[in-house]
């Protein structure tokens, strides 16, 4: 599970930080391309976060059911 946490953390932070940077660039310059890129990276970051959460929860559910049935 430690590898899973690290991979998900790297993916989430790897998309969140550029999103914040592009949002800062949009605030400084007002270019729409920066805003679109920030929104896209933010959406990808949310997808990774939700994927990690879902895998974590359902992994525990499956493990719990496995323990009950075995």
N, C-alpha and C positions, 0 to 999 in steps of 0.2 A: 504493500500500500504506500510505502514511502516514495517509491518511484512514481506512482500515480500522482501523489500530491505534488511532487516536484515538477512533473511534466505539465500538469494542469496549471500550476502556479506560473511556470515560465510562459505558457501559452497566453494566460490571462494578462499577466504583466507585459508580455511582449506586444500585445495589441492595445492595452490600456494606455501605456506611456506614449506611444506615437499619437494616439487619439487626443490626448491632452495637449501634446505639442502642436498638433495641427489646429486644435481649437484656439490655442494661444496665437498661432500665426493668423488665423482668421480674425481674431479680435484685434490684432495689430495691423493687418493689411486690408481686411474686408473682402478678400478674394473668395468667390463662391467655391472654387475648386478645393480650397483648404477645408471649408465647411463640409463639403460632400465627402471628402476623404476622412475627416474626423468622425462624421456620422457612420460611415461604413466600418471604420475600425472599432468604434464603440459598439456597433451591432455585433461584430464578430467576437468582441470581448465578452459581451453578454451571452452569446451562444456558447462559448467555451465555459463560462461560469455555470450556466444552467446544465450543460452536458456533464460537467464534473459533479455537480450536486446530484443530478439524477442517477448517475452511475454509482455514486457513493451511497445514496439511500437504497436503491434497488439492490445493490450488492449486499448491503446489510440485511435486507428482507430475504433475499435468496439464501444467504448464509444462515439466518435464523430458521427458515423453513427446513433447510437441510439438517440442522441440529435437532429440530423437533421430530422429523421423520426417520432419522437414522438411529 
